[in-house]
Amino acid sequence: MNTSANIQLLSAVICYIIFTLLLGFWVARNVKNQRDYYIGSRKLPSFALALSERSSDMSAWIIIGIPGLAWEFGLSTIWVLLGTAGGAVFQWIFYGKKFYKETEKTDAITPNDYLAKKFPESANAIRVLGGISIFVFFVAYVGAQFEGGGKIVAHLFNLNTTISAIIIATIIISYSVAGGFITSVWTDFFQALLMVFTLIILPIIILFNVLGDPSISIVNSLANDKAGRSSLFGGKVGIDALILLGVNLSWFFGYMGGIPHVFVRMMAVRNAKEIKSCTIIAAIWGFLTSAGALLLGLLAFAIYGNLELFVNDREMVFPYIIQQFTPPFLTGILLAGVLAAVMSTASSQIIMASSAISEDILQRILFKKRDFKEKIRLNISRLSTLFIGFLGILLIFYAKEYVYTIVSWGWAGLTSIYAPIITLLFFWKRLSKVGVYSAFIVGFCVTILWVSLGFDKEIITVRLISFPISFISAVIFSLIFPDRKK
């Protein structure tokens, strides 16, 4: 890439970063107290919350993870997207109003705060278990987002990956500390628009090029592939096909109330009537981005086949293909779509992990008897956010696995804990405090042990194991140790 092209690309990215920072600090002016900082005082519009929920959920995973999967596995990747995009719509339909009504009843400002108020006699234990769980899995999640953004910037600008990741992390942390949830939602809103633009414009540009070249065909490339890319089940049959289906659809478990930084957006909705509009917006956004990401991966295979760069790291599909088909300034704008994905998720996760330390541990347990002024409470929250961001930066030096893999690990841990608790709490009246304890402990331990012992790679993904085991344990312990009726 020549000097002029580099300047154009760099200018587009810098403009986006400046815009994000200015937006973040501008909306941060509205943060007056801790309720604003963690849930926006339930004053944010539905369209902003819906797009924030989608962009903070899908993250760099949809832009660099899915095209890589589609390049490697072909049409069977569609089951992953059905589990995620379909699961998100399912959650808005069946959980959205319940989250709103329960938050209205309890006046909770964080997920753990809600659970503690539902089981007041066990509030401290729930806050501690919830705080530890969110802290562990979200710090890993945050590190994965920083690493994902670093990969893209390093590849395009020929920089060191670690340095690139630290630069991105510093930007995200700065506006997250300033404005908390409100800043996260409004930056997510614009980032969601840029993400959908990226995943529509780029595939269309490449598709027009492919259609003009008779030597390239997606259909023929898939038909001639011997690795099963043309099959919805990856060329597998029988029990192997069912396992593949289960593994890919297992992302759906997270949309049963399993991911706190996602469902907190539902807790923040202004009124029950807005749930419907949120559902429609989430469905449209999910369909467009999923279709674009899948098409990108299939196009990459049709054009480049088993390119050595992709074989070594499938998550280089997006950054490589973007340079080949777009002019420098547009490349910079589309690159900003990747940064948007990273920023939206990382800021949400940093703030969620911050709430576990500040609200659930420090202010509700360790300093429960201290009557802090609102300004001090807000400053404690900001310091907690800064601390989580710093830990995420440290993890960059160790997060060398695929972004998809690390996100899968964090997703499984959170899902196996919160999905059983929230689902049983909403739809089963017999969940007891001991059942809640078991979900926290069993979900946490099964996820850690399964990954640590290598079973995630040697046997089957932890996503398909940890949730069912945790769910069953919560039911069994609730039946054996029911709460006394008041």
Secondary structure, DSSP 4 states (H G I P E B T S, - for coil): --HHHHHHHHHHHHHHHHHHHHHHHHHGGG--SHHHHHHGGG-S-HHHHHHHHHHHHHHHIIIIIHHHHHHHHGGGGHHHHHHHHHHHHHHHHHTHHHHHHHHHHHT-SSHHHHHHHHSGGGHHHHHHHHHHHHHHHHHHHHHHHHHHHHHHHHHHHT--HHHHHHHHHHHHHHHHHHHHHHHHHHHHHHHHHHHHHHHHHHHHHHHHHHHT-TT--HHHHHHT-SSSTTSTTTT--HHHHHHHHHHHHGGGGGGTTT-HHHHHHHHT-S-TTHHHHHHHHHHHHHHHHHHHHHHHHHHHHHHHSS-HHHHH-GGGHHHHHHHHHS-HHHHHHHHHHHHHHHHHHHHHHHHHHHHIIIIIIIIIIITTT----HHHHHHHHHHHHHHHHHHHHHHHTT--S-HHHHHHHHHHHHHHHHHHHHHHHHH-TT--HHHHHHHHHHHHHHHHHHHHTTHHHHT--THHHHHHHHHHHHHHHHHHSPPPP-
